[in-house]
Amino acid sequence: MNYFSAIDQGTTSSRFIVFDEDGKVVDQHQEEFNQYLPDQYSVEHNPEEIWKSVENCINEVLTRVDIKDIKSLGITNQRETTIAWSKSTGKPFYNALVWQDTRTQDICDEISSNNKLEEDFNKTGLPIATYFSLSKIIWLINNVSDVKDALKNNDVIFSTVDSWLIYKLNGTIQTDVTNASRTLLFDLETLSWNENILNEYNIPENSLPQIKPSLGNFGNCTNILENIPITAVLGDQQASLFGQQCFDRGSVKNTYGTGCFALTNTGEDIIYSKNGLLTTVAYKYGDKKASYAIEGSVAIAGAAVQWLRDNLNIIESSDEIESIALQEKDNGGVYFVPAFSGLFSPHWDPTARGVLVGLSRYSNKKHIARAVLESVAYQSYELLDSMQKDIGQTFNEVKVDGGMVVNNLLMQFQADIFDKNVISKELQEITAYGAGLASYIANNDMDIEQLNIDQKISKSWTANIDTEKRNYYLDNWAKAVEKSKNWI
C-alpha cells in the first residue's frame, strides 16, 4: 500500500488522517484539547497539550494502519498562534497565545504610531492587528521573565504551531512561507524575515525558525512516525485552498470553522488589498515561484454557535441549531454581529463588540438561532465582495468546506446572499487533505499539473431569492455592523 498522511492541528482539536492514492480516507482520529481563557481578552493553549493530542491521534491510527504503508507526512496548523520555547530544552516558557487573543491591542497601537516602518509593514501584506504574531512576541518578551532571560542567552525560539510540531517530530526548527507570512515579520517580495522590523523590536533573526518552501524537504520524523518524510507544511487556510485544488488565478474557497476564511489564488502576482483584506502566500513548491492569495478573515463563525450552546444554553448541541432555526421562516428582523474579538476583515475595528439588534416582543430563541447562522453568511459575503473589488474579477462559484458545510440552511442562505453557486466536496477533511496531497506531490516529485486525483462534488446550492430581498437583508446587516463599532 502507498498512503500519504496529514497532521491537522486546529484551534480546538487535533487530527491525524491517512489517505490512499485516490484521496480517500483510510483512517483518522481526532482529539480535543483544553482552551484557557484567563480573562475577556486572552485565549491560550498549552503547547505540550497540543503535542500530546497530536501524539495520541497518531498512536490511535497506527493501531489500525501499518506505518510501513505511510510514505509521506504533511502538516497543517492553526496560524498566528505563537509559542516561545527553549532552544536548549525544547520546553515552552509560557502558554501559546492563540490567534484570537486580543490582549496585545495596546502594543498594536504603539506599532501603528511608528510611521518610519510603514513601508516595511506594507510589504507584509497585513494590517497591524492583535491577530498576528508580532505583538504576541513583544508581549511575551515584555511580560514573561523566563522569555526575557532566554533572549539574553540566545536560548529562545518564537514560532507558530507548525514549527513546534516539526521540532517534536524531528528536532529541527523550521517553518514554511505560508505560516511565516502570518507573523507581521515577513517580506512577501523577498520571502524572508524583514530585518528592519526585527531590529526595531529587538527580535534576533536566530530566534525565529528557518523559512522553507511549503512543498519540500523538512526532514524525516525521528520518533513517533520514524523515517516518514515531512514533505509539506501549510497554514490551515492555505491547506484548504490547496485541498480544493484552487491552483488557477481567481479560484476561490471559503472555510467555515471556528472562524471563517475566504482565499482566492492570485497566481504569481502580489495584490495588495485596497478593501480591507490580507495579502498572503498561497504556497511555494520547491524552487518554483511562489503563488500568492488574497484572504478575508472572520474571527467568529462556528464559535458563535458554541457561544449559543455554552453561554446562553439556547441549544444543547451545535447540530441542533439548524432544526431550531428552521422553525421560523425568517429572522424576524433580528441580526447578530459576533464581534467578540472586534471585527476582522474587511473592517479591522478592534473596538467593536458583539451586538444582537432588532429585538421585539415577537422575537424568540428561534429567531436568535437563525440570526447567529445568518451572521456567518453575511460576514462571508463581505469578504467575497471585497475580494472581487481587489482582483477586478467576478466569481461564478465558491468552493466551501469546514464543519458548518453540513448545515443546509446556512449553505442555502449563503448562496442566496452571495448570488453565486456554492459547491462542497464529498470529502469533508479538505484542510488535512490539502496538506497530505501537497506531501504526496512533493514526495513523488510531481508537477501539480500532473495531479489526477479529483474529489467528487457532494452538494451544490444556487441562489433562490430576488435582488430586492437580498439588498434588504444586506442593508440591515450593514446597520447592525455599525451598531457594533466603537463600542469601547
DRENDO-1510 file (C-alpha; in Angstrom, 1 decimal, always signed):
<recs>
REC; n; res; u; v; w
REC; 1; MET; +0.0; +0.0; +0.0 .
REC; 2; ASN; +1.1; +3.6; -0.6 .
REC; 3; TYR; -0.6; +6.1; +1.7 .
REC; 4; PHE; +0.0; +9.7; +2.4 .
REC; 5; SER; -0.8; +11.3; +5.8 .
REC; 6; ALA; -1.5; +14.6; +7.5 .
REC; 7; ILE; -1.5; +16.2; +10.9 .
REC; 8; ASP; -4.3; +18.7; +11.1 .
REC; 9; GLN; -3.7; +20.8; +14.2 .
REC; 10; GLY; -6.6; +23.2; +14.7 .
REC; 11; THR; -7.8; +25.7; +17.2 .
REC; 12; THR; -9.9; +23.4; +19.3 .
REC; 13; SER; -8.7; +19.9; +18.3 .
REC; 14; SER; -6.0; +17.9; +16.5 .
REC; 15; ARG; -6.4; +15.1; +14.0 .
REC; 16; PHE; -4.2; +12.6; +12.2 .
REC; 17; ILE; -5.6; +11.3; +8.9 .
REC; 18; VAL; -4.2; +8.7; +6.4 .
REC; 19; PHE; -5.3; +8.9; +2.7 .
REC; 20; ASP; -4.8; +6.4; -0.1 .
REC; 21; GLU; -3.6; +7.4; -3.6 .
REC; 22; ASP; -7.2; +8.0; -4.7 .
REC; 23; GLY; -7.5; +10.7; -2.0 .
REC; 24; LYS; -9.9; +8.6; +0.1 .
REC; 25; VAL; -9.6; +8.5; +3.9 .
REC; 26; VAL; -8.1; +5.2; +5.1 .
REC; 27; ASP; -8.2; +6.0; +8.8 .
REC; 28; GLN; -8.3; +9.0; +11.2 .
REC; 29; HIS; -8.6; +10.1; +14.8 .
REC; 30; GLN; -9.4; +13.4; +16.4 .
REC; 31; GLU; -8.9; +14.7; +19.9 .
REC; 32; GLU; -9.9; +18.0; +21.5 .
REC; 33; PHE; -7.6; +19.8; +24.0 .
REC; 34; ASN; -8.1; +22.5; +26.6 .
REC; 35; GLN; -8.9; +26.1; +26.0 .
REC; 36; TYR; -7.6; +28.6; +28.6 .
REC; 37; LEU; -9.4; +31.9; +29.0 .
REC; 38; PRO; -7.7; +33.9; +31.8 .
REC; 39; ASP; -9.8; +37.0; +31.1 .
REC; 40; GLN; -12.1; +38.5; +28.5 .
REC; 41; TYR; -9.2; +39.4; +26.2 .
REC; 42; SER; -7.0; +36.3; +26.5 .
REC; 43; VAL; -7.1; +32.9; +24.7 .
REC; 44; GLU; -4.3; +30.4; +25.5 .
REC; 45; HIS; -3.3; +26.8; +24.7 .
REC; 46; ASN; -0.7; +24.7; +26.5 .
REC; 47; PRO; +1.9; +23.7; +23.8 .
REC; 48; GLU; +2.6; +20.4; +25.5 .
REC; 49; GLU; -1.2; +19.5; +25.5 .
REC; 50; ILE; -1.3; +20.4; +21.8 .
REC; 51; TRP; +1.6; +17.9; +21.1 .
REC; 52; LYS; +0.0; +15.3; +23.3 .
REC; 53; SER; -3.3; +15.5; +21.4 .
REC; 54; VAL; -1.3; +15.1; +18.1 .
REC; 55; GLU; +0.7; +12.2; +19.6 .
REC; 56; ASN; -2.5; +10.5; +20.8 .
REC; 57; CYS; -4.1; +10.8; +17.4 .
REC; 58; ILE; -1.1; +9.3; +15.6 .
REC; 59; ASN; -0.9; +6.4; +18.1 .
REC; 60; GLU; -4.6; +5.6; +17.7 .
REC; 61; VAL; -4.4; +5.5; +13.9 .
REC; 62; LEU; -1.2; +3.4; +14.0 .
REC; 63; THR; -3.1; +0.7; +15.8 .
REC; 64; ARG; -5.1; +0.1; +12.6 .
REC; 65; VAL; -2.7; +1.3; +9.8 .
REC; 66; ASP; +0.7; -0.2; +9.2 .
REC; 67; ILE; +3.3; +2.6; +9.5 .
REC; 68; LYS; +5.3; +1.0; +6.6 .
REC; 69; ASP; +2.4; +1.9; +4.2 .
REC; 70; ILE; +2.7; +5.6; +5.0 .
REC; 71; LYS; +5.1; +7.2; +2.5 .
REC; 72; SER; +4.8; +10.9; +3.5 .
REC; 73; LEU; +3.5; +13.4; +6.0 .
REC; 74; GLY; +2.0; +16.9; +5.6 .
REC; 75; ILE; +1.4; +19.3; +8.4 .
REC; 76; THR; -1.3; +21.9; +8.6 .
REC; 77; ASN; -2.0; +24.1; +11.6 .
REC; 78; GLN; -3.8; +26.9; +13.2 .
REC; 79; ARG; -2.0; +30.0; +12.1 .
REC; 80; GLU; -0.7; +33.1; +14.0 .
REC; 81; THR; -0.9; +31.3; +17.4 .
REC; 82; THR; +2.5; +32.0; +18.9 .
REC; 83; ILE; +4.8; +29.9; +21.2 .
REC; 84; ALA; +8.0; +30.9; +23.0 .
REC; 85; TRP; +10.2; +27.9; +23.8 .
REC; 86; SER; +13.8; +27.0; +24.7 .
REC; 87; LYS; +16.3; +26.0; +22.1 .
REC; 88; SER; +18.3; +24.0; +24.6 .
REC; 89; THR; +15.5; +22.1; +26.3 .
REC; 90; GLY; +12.5; +22.3; +24.0 .
REC; 91; LYS; +10.3; +23.4; +26.9 .
REC; 92; PRO; +7.7; +26.2; +26.4 .
REC; 93; PHE; +8.3; +29.2; +28.6 .
REC; 94; TYR; +4.5; +30.1; +28.6 .
REC; 95; ASN; +1.2; +29.1; +27.1 .
REC; 96; ALA; +0.7; +29.7; +23.4 .
REC; 97; LEU; -1.0; +33.0; +22.7 .
REC; 98; VAL; -3.9; +32.0; +20.3 .
REC; 99; TRP; -4.7; +33.9; +17.2 .
REC; 100; GLN; -8.0; +35.0; +18.8 .
REC; 101; ASP; -6.2; +36.6; +21.8 .
REC; 102; THR; -6.6; +40.4; +21.9 .
REC; 103; ARG; -4.6; +41.4; +25.0 .
REC; 104; THR; -1.9; +43.0; +22.8 .
REC; 105; GLN; -4.1; +45.8; +21.5 .
REC; 106; ASP; -2.0; +48.5; +23.3 .
REC; 107; ILE; +1.1; +47.1; +21.7 .
REC; 108; CYS; -0.5; +47.2; +18.3 .
REC; 109; ASP; -1.5; +50.9; +18.9 .
REC; 110; GLU; +2.2; +51.7; +19.6 .
REC; 111; ILE; +3.3; +49.8; +16.5 .
REC; 112; SER; +0.8; +51.7; +14.4 .
REC; 113; SER; +2.2; +55.0; +15.6 .
REC; 114; ASN; +5.7; +54.1; +14.3 .
REC; 115; ASN; +5.5; +55.7; +10.9 .
REC; 116; LYS; +9.1; +55.0; +9.9 .
REC; 117; LEU; +8.3; +51.3; +9.3 .
REC; 118; GLU; +5.2; +51.9; +7.3 .
REC; 119; GLU; +6.7; +50.7; +4.0 .
REC; 120; ASP; +8.1; +47.6; +5.7 .
REC; 121; PHE; +4.8; +46.7; +7.2 .
REC; 122; ASN; +3.1; +47.3; +3.8 .
REC; 123; LYS; +5.4; +44.6; +2.4 .
REC; 124; THR; +4.0; +42.1; +4.9 .
REC; 125; GLY; +0.6; +42.4; +3.3 .
REC; 126; LEU; -1.1; +42.5; +6.7 .
REC; 127; PRO; -2.7; +45.2; +8.8 .
REC; 128; ILE; -1.2; +45.8; +12.3 .
REC; 129; ALA; -3.5; +43.8; +14.5 .
REC; 130; THR; -3.6; +41.5; +17.5 .
REC; 131; TYR; -4.4; +38.7; +15.1 .
REC; 132; PHE; -0.8; +38.3; +14.0 .
REC; 133; SER; +2.3; +37.1; +15.8 .
REC; 134; LEU; +4.5; +40.2; +16.2 .
REC; 135; SER; +2.5; +41.8; +19.0 .
REC; 136; LYS; +2.3; +38.4; +20.7 .
REC; 137; ILE; +6.1; +38.1; +20.6 .
REC; 138; ILE; +6.6; +41.5; +22.0 .
REC; 139; TRP; +4.1; +40.7; +24.8 .
REC; 140; LEU; +5.9; +37.5; +25.7 .
REC; 141; ILE; +9.3; +39.4; +25.8 .
REC; 142; ASN; +7.8; +42.2; +28.0 .
REC; 143; ASN; +5.7; +40.1; +30.4 .
REC; 144; VAL; +7.4; +36.7; +30.8 .
REC; 145; SER; +10.7; +36.9; +32.7 .
REC; 146; ASP; +11.9; +33.5; +31.5 .
REC; 147; VAL; +11.5; +34.7; +27.9 .
REC; 148; LYS; +13.4; +37.9; +28.6 .
REC; 149; ASP; +16.3; +35.9; +30.2 .
REC; 150; ALA; +16.3; +33.3; +27.5 .
REC; 151; LEU; +16.5; +36.1; +24.8 .
REC; 152; LYS; +19.6; +37.4; +26.5 .
REC; 153; ASN; +21.2; +34.0; +26.5 .
REC; 154; ASN; +20.2; +33.2; +22.8 .
REC; 155; ASP; +18.0; +30.4; +24.1 .
REC; 156; VAL; +14.5; +31.2; +22.8 .
REC; 157; ILE; +12.5; +30.4; +19.7 .
REC; 158; PHE; +9.4; +32.3; +18.8 .
REC; 159; SER; +7.3; +30.2; +16.4 .
REC; 160; THR; +3.9; +29.3; +15.1 .
REC; 161; VAL; +2.4; +25.9; +15.8 .
REC; 162; ASP; +3.9; +24.2; +12.7 .
REC; 163; SER; +7.4; +24.8; +13.9 .
REC; 164; TRP; +6.6; +23.3; +17.3 .
REC; 165; LEU; +5.2; +20.2; +15.7 .
REC; 166; ILE; +8.2; +19.8; +13.4 .
REC; 167; TYR; +10.5; +20.2; +16.3 .
REC; 168; LYS; +8.6; +17.5; +18.2 .
REC; 169; LEU; +8.8; +15.2; +15.2 .
REC; 170; ASN; +12.4; +15.5; +14.3 .
REC; 171; GLY; +14.2; +18.1; +16.4 .
REC; 172; THR; +14.6; +20.8; +13.7 .
REC; 173; ILE; +13.4; +24.4; +13.8 .
REC; 174; GLN; +11.7; +25.2; +10.5 .
REC; 175; THR; +8.6; +26.9; +9.2 .
REC; 176; ASP; +7.1; +27.4; +5.7 .
REC; 177; VAL; +6.4; +30.5; +3.8 .
REC; 178; THR; +2.6; +30.4; +4.4 .
REC; 179; ASN; +3.0; +30.4; +8.2 .
REC; 180; ALA; +5.8; +32.9; +8.1 .
REC; 181; SER; +3.5; +35.2; +6.1 .
REC; 182; ARG; +1.1; +35.4; +9.0 .
REC; 183; THR; +3.6; +36.9; +11.5 .
REC; 184; LEU; +3.9; +40.6; +10.5 .
REC; 185; LEU; +7.6; +39.9; +10.3 .
REC; 186; PHE; +7.7; +38.5; +6.7 .
REC; 187; ASP; +8.5; +40.3; +3.4 .
REC; 188; LEU; +6.2; +38.9; +0.7 .
REC; 189; GLU; +8.6; +40.1; -2.0 .
REC; 190; THR; +11.8; +38.6; -0.7 .
REC; 191; LEU; +10.2; +35.6; +1.0 .
REC; 192; SER; +12.4; +36.3; +4.1 .
REC; 193; TRP; +12.2; +37.8; +7.6 .
REC; 194; ASN; +12.1; +41.6; +7.4 .
REC; 195; GLU; +15.3; +42.8; +9.1 .
REC; 196; ASN; +14.1; +46.4; +9.7 .
REC; 197; ILE; +11.1; +45.2; +11.7 .
REC; 198; LEU; +13.2; +42.6; +13.6 .
REC; 199; ASN; +15.8; +45.2; +14.5 .
REC; 200; GLU; +13.2; +47.8; +15.6 .
REC; 201; TYR; +11.7; +45.4; +18.1 .
REC; 202; ASN; +14.9; +43.6; +19.2 .
REC; 203; ILE; +13.9; +40.2; +17.8 .
REC; 204; PRO; +17.0; +38.4; +16.7 .
REC; 205; GLU; +16.6; +36.5; +13.5 .
REC; 206; ASN; +18.2; +33.4; +15.1 .
REC; 207; SER; +15.2; +33.4; +17.5 .
REC; 208; LEU; +12.9; +32.6; +14.5 .
REC; 209; PRO; +12.6; +29.3; +12.5 .
REC; 210; GLN; +14.3; +28.8; +9.2 .
REC; 211; ILE; +11.8; +29.6; +6.3 .
REC; 212; LYS; +11.3; +26.8; +3.8 .
REC; 213; PRO; +9.0; +26.3; +0.7 .
REC; 214; SER; +5.6; +24.8; +1.6 .
REC; 215; LEU; +6.3; +21.7; -0.5 .
REC; 216; GLY; +9.8; +20.4; +0.1 .
REC; 217; ASN; +12.1; +18.6; +2.5 .
REC; 218; PHE; +11.5; +19.2; +6.2 .
REC; 219; GLY; +13.4; +16.1; +7.2 .
REC; 220; ASN; +12.3; +12.6; +8.3 .
REC; 221; CYS; +10.5; +12.0; +11.5 .
REC; 222; THR; +12.8; +10.5; +14.2 .
REC; 223; ASN; +10.3; +9.3; +16.8 .
REC; 224; ILE; +6.6; +8.5; +16.6 .
REC; 225; LEU; +6.4; +8.4; +12.8 .
REC; 226; GLU; +10.0; +7.2; +12.4 .
REC; 227; ASN; +11.6; +7.6; +9.0 .
REC; 228; ILE; +8.5; +9.1; +7.4 .
REC; 229; PRO; +9.5; +12.2; +5.5 .
REC; 230; ILE; +7.8; +15.5; +6.2 .
REC; 231; THR; +7.3; +16.9; +2.7 .
REC; 232; ALA; +4.7; +19.6; +3.1 .
REC; 233; VAL; +3.8; +22.3; +5.6 .
REC; 234; LEU; +0.9; +24.7; +5.1 .
REC; 235; GLY; -1.1; +27.0; +7.3 .
REC; 236; ASP; -4.7; +25.7; +7.6 .
REC; 237; GLN; -6.4; +28.0; +5.2 .
REC; 238; GLN; -3.7; +27.6; +2.6 .
REC; 239; ALA; -4.0; +23.9; +3.0 .
REC; 240; SER; -7.7; +24.2; +2.4 .
REC; 241; LEU; -7.1; +26.2; -0.7 .
REC; 242; PHE; -4.7; +23.5; -1.9 .
REC; 243; GLY; -7.1; +20.7; -1.0 .
REC; 244; GLN; -9.8; +22.4; -3.0 .
REC; 245; GLN; -7.3; +22.5; -5.9 .
REC; 246; CYS; -7.6; +26.2; -6.3 .
REC; 247; PHE; -4.5; +26.3; -8.4 .
REC; 248; ASP; -5.7; +28.8; -11.0 .
REC; 249; ARG; -5.8; +32.5; -10.6 .
REC; 250; GLY; -9.2; +33.7; -9.4 .
REC; 251; SER; -10.3; +30.3; -8.0 .
REC; 252; VAL; -11.8; +30.9; -4.5 .
REC; 253; LYS; -12.7; +28.9; -1.5 .
REC; 254; ASN; -14.4; +29.7; +1.9 .
REC; 255; THR; -13.8; +27.6; +5.0 .
REC; 256; TYR; -16.4; +27.6; +7.8 .
REC; 257; GLY; -14.7; +26.6; +11.1 .
REC; 258; THR; -14.1; +28.4; +14.4 .
REC; 259; GLY; -13.6; +31.4; +12.2 .
REC; 260; CYS; -14.4; +31.9; +8.6 .
REC; 261; PHE; -11.7; +32.3; +5.9 .
REC; 262; ALA; -12.0; +33.1; +2.2 .
REC; 263; LEU; -9.0; +32.9; -0.1 .
REC; 264; THR; -8.5; +33.5; -3.8 .
REC; 265; ASN; -5.4; +32.5; -5.7 .
REC; 266; THR; -3.7; +35.4; -7.4 .
REC; 267; GLY; -1.0; +33.4; -9.0 .
REC; 268; GLU; +2.5; +34.9; -9.1 .
REC; 269; ASP; +1.0; +38.4; -8.6 .
REC; 270; ILE; +1.2; +40.1; -5.2 .
REC; 271; ILE; -2.0; +42.1; -5.0 .
REC; 272; TYR; -2.1; +44.4; -2.0 .
REC; 273; SER; -5.7; +44.8; -0.9 .
REC; 274; LYS; -7.4; +48.2; -1.0 .
REC; 275; ASN; -10.6; +46.8; +0.6 .
REC; 276; GLY; -9.6; +45.6; +4.0 .
REC; 277; LEU; -8.3; +42.1; +3.0 .
REC; 278; LEU; -4.9; +40.4; +3.6 .
REC; 279; THR; -2.2; +39.5; +1.1 .
REC; 280; THR; -0.6; +36.2; +1.9 .
REC; 281; VAL; +1.4; +33.4; +0.4 .
REC; 282; ALA; -0.8; +30.6; -1.0 .
REC; 283; TYR; +2.0; +28.0; -1.3 .
REC; 284; LYS; +5.5; +27.6; -2.7 .
REC; 285; TYR; +6.7; +24.4; -4.3 .
REC; 286; GLY; +10.5; +23.9; -4.1 .
REC; 287; ASP; +12.4; +26.3; -6.3 .
REC; 288; LYS; +9.3; +27.3; -8.3 .
REC; 289; LYS; +7.9; +30.8; -7.9 .
REC; 290; ALA; +5.5; +31.3; -5.0 .
REC; 291; SER; +1.8; +31.5; -5.6 .
REC; 292; TYR; +0.0; +34.3; -3.6 .
REC; 293; ALA; -3.5; +34.8; -2.4 .
REC; 294; ILE; -5.8; +37.5; -1.1 .
REC; 295; GLU; -7.6; +36.4; +2.1 .
REC; 296; GLY; -10.5; +37.6; +4.2 .
REC; 297; SER; -10.6; +36.5; +7.8 .
REC; 298; VAL; -13.6; +36.4; +10.2 .
REC; 299; ALA; -12.8; +35.7; +13.8 .
REC; 300; ILE; -16.1; +34.2; +14.9 .
REC; 301; ALA; -18.2; +31.8; +12.8 .
REC; 302; GLY; -18.7; +28.3; +14.3 .
REC; 303; ALA; -17.5; +29.8; +17.6 .
REC; 304; ALA; -20.8; +31.8; +17.6 .
REC; 305; VAL; -22.8; +28.5; +17.6 .
REC; 306; GLN; -20.6; +27.3; +20.5 .
REC; 307; TRP; -21.4; +30.5; +22.4 .
REC; 308; LEU; -25.1; +30.0; +21.8 .
REC; 309; ARG; -24.7; +26.5; +23.2 .
REC; 310; ASP; -22.3; +27.1; +26.1 .
REC; 311; ASN; -23.0; +30.6; +27.3 .
REC; 312; LEU; -26.7; +31.1; +26.5 .
REC; 313; ASN; -27.9; +27.5; +26.7 .
REC; 314; ILE; -30.3; +28.1; +23.8 .
REC; 315; ILE; -29.2; +24.9; +22.2 .
REC; 316; GLU; -27.9; +21.7; +23.8 .
REC; 317; SER; -25.6; +20.6; +20.9 .
REC; 318; SER; -24.2; +22.5; +17.9 .
REC; 319; ASP; -26.0; +20.5; +15.3 .
REC; 320; GLU; -29.3; +21.4; +16.9 .
REC; 321; ILE; -29.2; +25.0; +15.7 .
REC; 322; GLU; -30.4; +24.2; +12.2 .
REC; 323; SER; -33.6; +22.4; +13.3 .
REC; 324; ILE; -34.4; +25.3; +15.7 .
REC; 325; ALA; -33.7; +28.0; +13.1 .
REC; 326; LEU; -35.9; +26.2; +10.6 .
REC; 327; GLN; -38.9; +26.6; +12.9 .
REC; 328; GLU; -39.1; +30.2; +11.7 .
REC; 329; LYS; -39.4; +31.3; +8.1 .
REC; 330; ASP; -37.0; +34.2; +8.6 .
REC; 331; ASN; -35.0; +36.1; +11.2 .
REC; 332; GLY; -38.0; +38.2; +12.4 .
REC; 333; GLY; -35.9; +41.3; +12.0 .
REC; 334; VAL; -33.1; +40.1; +14.4 .
REC; 335; TYR; -29.5; +40.5; +13.4 .
REC; 336; PHE; -26.4; +39.3; +15.3 .
REC; 337; VAL; -22.9; +40.6; +14.9 .
REC; 338; PRO; -20.4; +38.3; +16.6 .
REC; 339; ALA; -17.6; +40.8; +17.2 .
REC; 340; PHE; -16.4; +39.1; +20.3 .
REC; 341; SER; -12.8; +39.9; +19.4 .
REC; 342; GLY; -13.5; +43.0; +17.4 .
REC; 343; LEU; -14.2; +42.9; +13.7 .
REC; 344; PHE; -11.6; +41.4; +11.4 .
REC; 345; SER; -11.8; +41.7; +7.6 .
REC; 346; PRO; -12.8; +44.0; +6.0 .
REC; 347; HIS; -13.4; +46.3; +8.9 .
REC; 348; TRP; -10.4; +45.8; +11.2 .
REC; 349; ASP; -12.1; +47.5; +14.1 .
REC; 350; PRO; -10.7; +46.2; +17.5 .
REC; 351; THR; -13.2; +48.4; +19.4 .
REC; 352; ALA; -16.2; +46.5; +18.0 .
REC; 353; ARG; -18.2; +44.2; +20.2 .
REC; 354; GLY; -20.9; +41.7; +19.7 .
REC; 355; VAL; -24.5; +43.0; +19.3 .
REC; 356; LEU; -27.9; +41.5; +19.0 .
REC; 357; VAL; -30.2; +44.0; +17.4 .
REC; 358; GLY; -33.8; +44.3; +16.1 .
REC; 359; LEU; -35.4; +42.6; +19.1 .
REC; 360; SER; -39.1; +43.0; +19.8 .
REC; 361; ARG; -41.7; +41.2; +21.9 .
REC; 362; TYR; -42.2; +38.9; +18.9 .
REC; 363; SER; -38.5; +37.8; +19.0 .
REC; 364; ASN; -37.7; +34.3; +20.3 .
REC; 365; LYS; -34.8; +31.9; +20.5 .
REC; 366; LYS; -35.6; +30.5; +17.1 .
REC; 367; HIS; -35.0; +34.0; +15.6 .
REC; 368; ILE; -31.8; +34.3; +17.5 .
REC; 369; ALA; -30.6; +30.9; +16.3 .
REC; 370; ARG; -31.3; +31.9; +12.8 .
REC; 371; ALA; -29.6; +35.3; +13.2 .
REC; 372; VAL; -26.5; +33.5; +14.5 .
REC; 373; LEU; -26.3; +31.3; +11.4 .
REC; 374; GLU; -27.0; +34.2; +9.1 .
REC; 375; SER; -24.2; +36.2; +10.6 .
REC; 376; VAL; -21.8; +33.7; +9.2 .
REC; 377; ALA; -23.2; +34.2; +5.7 .
REC; 378; TYR; -23.2; +38.0; +5.9 .
REC; 379; GLN; -19.6; +38.1; +7.1 .
REC; 380; SER; -18.5; +35.8; +4.3 .
REC; 381; TYR; -20.4; +38.0; +1.8 .
REC; 382; GLU; -18.3; +41.0; +2.9 .
REC; 383; LEU; -15.1; +39.0; +2.3 .
REC; 384; LEU; -16.1; +37.9; -1.2 .
REC; 385; ASP; -17.4; +41.4; -2.2 .
REC; 386; SER; -14.1; +43.0; -1.1 .
REC; 387; MET; -12.2; +40.2; -2.9 .
REC; 388; GLN; -13.9; +40.8; -6.2 .
REC; 389; LYS; -13.1; +44.5; -6.0 .
REC; 390; ASP; -9.4; +43.8; -5.3 .
REC; 391; ILE; -8.8; +41.4; -8.2 .
REC; 392; GLY; -11.2; +43.0; -10.6 .
REC; 393; GLN; -13.0; +39.7; -11.3 .
REC; 394; THR; -16.4; +38.4; -10.5 .
REC; 395; PHE; -16.6; +34.8; -9.1 .
REC; 396; ASN; -19.2; +32.5; -10.5 .
REC; 397; GLU; -18.8; +29.9; -7.8 .
REC; 398; VAL; -17.3; +29.4; -4.4 .
REC; 399; LYS; -15.9; +26.1; -3.1 .
REC; 400; VAL; -16.8; +25.6; +0.6 .
REC; 401; ASP; -15.5; +23.3; +3.3 .
REC; 402; GLY; -15.4; +23.1; +7.1 .
REC; 403; GLY; -17.7; +21.8; +9.8 .
REC; 404; MET; -20.6; +24.2; +9.1 .
REC; 405; VAL; -21.0; +23.0; +5.5 .
REC; 406; VAL; -23.3; +20.2; +6.7 .
REC; 407; ASN; -25.8; +22.9; +7.7 .
REC; 408; ASN; -28.1; +23.1; +4.7 .
REC; 409; LEU; -29.9; +26.2; +5.9 .
REC; 410; LEU; -26.7; +28.1; +6.2 .
REC; 411; MET; -25.3; +27.0; +2.9 .
REC; 412; GLN; -28.6; +27.9; +1.1 .
REC; 413; PHE; -28.7; +31.3; +2.7 .
REC; 414; GLN; -25.0; +31.7; +1.8 .
REC; 415; ALA; -25.8; +31.0; -1.9 .
REC; 416; ASP; -28.7; +33.5; -1.6 .
REC; 417; ILE; -26.6; +36.2; -0.2 .
REC; 418; PHE; -23.5; +35.6; -2.4 .
REC; 419; ASP; -25.8; +35.3; -5.5 .
REC; 420; LYS; -23.4; +32.6; -6.6 .
REC; 421; ASN; -23.2; +28.8; -6.8 .
REC; 422; VAL; -21.8; +27.3; -3.6 .
REC; 423; ILE; -20.1; +23.9; -4.0 .
REC; 424; SER; -19.0; +21.4; -1.4 .
REC; 425; LYS; -16.9; +18.3; -2.0 .
REC; 426; GLU; -17.7; +14.8; -0.8 .
REC; 427; LEU; -14.6; +14.7; +1.3 .
REC; 428; GLN; -15.1; +16.9; +4.4 .
REC; 429; GLU; -11.5; +16.8; +5.6 .
REC; 430; ILE; -10.3; +19.2; +3.0 .
REC; 431; THR; -7.7; +21.0; +5.1 .
REC; 432; ALA; -6.0; +17.8; +6.2 .
REC; 433; TYR; -6.3; +16.5; +2.6 .
REC; 434; GLY; -4.6; +19.6; +1.3 .
REC; 435; ALA; -1.6; +19.1; +3.5 .
REC; 436; GLY; -1.5; +15.4; +2.7 .
REC; 437; LEU; -1.9; +16.0; -1.0 .
REC; 438; ALA; +0.9; +18.5; -1.0 .
REC; 439; SER; +3.1; +16.0; +0.7 .
REC; 440; TYR; +2.2; +13.4; -1.9 .
REC; 441; ILE; +3.1; +15.7; -4.7 .
REC; 442; ALA; +6.4; +16.7; -3.2 .
REC; 443; ASN; +7.3; +13.2; -2.2 .
REC; 444; ASN; +6.7; +11.9; -5.7 .
REC; 445; ASP; +8.4; +15.0; -7.3 .
REC; 446; MET; +5.3; +15.6; -9.4 .
REC; 447; ASP; +4.2; +18.7; -11.2 .
REC; 448; ILE; +0.9; +20.0; -9.9 .
REC; 449; GLU; -0.5; +19.8; -13.4 .
REC; 450; GLN; +0.1; +16.1; -13.3 .
REC; 451; LEU; -2.3; +15.6; -10.5 .
REC; 452; ASN; -5.1; +13.2; -11.4 .
REC; 453; ILE; -6.9; +13.0; -8.0 .
REC; 454; ASP; -10.2; +14.8; -8.0 .
REC; 455; GLN; -12.7; +14.9; -5.2 .
REC; 456; LYS; -16.3; +14.4; -6.1 .
REC; 457; ILE; -18.8; +17.1; -5.5 .
REC; 458; SER; -21.1; +16.3; -2.6 .
REC; 459; LYS; -23.7; +19.1; -2.9 .
REC; 460; SER; -24.3; +22.5; -4.5 .
REC; 461; TRP; -26.6; +25.4; -3.7 .
REC; 462; THR; -27.8; +28.1; -6.1 .
REC; 463; ALA; -29.3; +31.5; -5.2 .
REC; 464; ASN; -33.1; +31.4; -4.6 .
REC; 465; ILE; -34.0; +35.0; -3.6 .
REC; 466; ASP; -34.5; +38.1; -5.7 .
REC; 467; THR; -32.3; +41.2; -5.7 .
REC; 468; GLU; -34.7; +43.3; -3.7 .
REC; 469; LYS; -34.8; +40.9; -0.8 .
REC; 470; ARG; -31.0; +40.3; -0.9 .
REC; 471; ASN; -30.4; +44.1; -0.8 .
REC; 472; TYR; -32.9; +44.5; +2.1 .
REC; 473; TYR; -31.0; +41.9; +4.1 .
REC; 474; LEU; -27.6; +43.3; +3.4 .
REC; 475; ASP; -28.7; +46.8; +4.2 .
REC; 476; ASN; -30.0; +45.7; +7.6 .
REC; 477; TRP; -26.8; +43.8; +8.2 .
REC; 478; ALA; -24.7; +46.9; +7.5 .
REC; 479; LYS; -26.8; +48.8; +10.0 .
REC; 480; ALA; -26.2; +46.1; +12.6 .
REC; 481; VAL; -22.4; +46.2; +12.0 .
REC; 482; GLU; -22.4; +50.0; +12.6 .
REC; 483; LYS; -24.1; +49.4; +15.9 .
REC; 484; SER; -21.2; +47.1; +16.9 .
REC; 485; LYS; -18.5; +49.5; +16.1 .
REC; 486; ASN; -16.8; +52.0; +18.6 .
REC; 487; TRP; -18.3; +50.1; +21.5 .
REC; 488; ILE; -15.3; +50.7; +23.8 .
</recs>
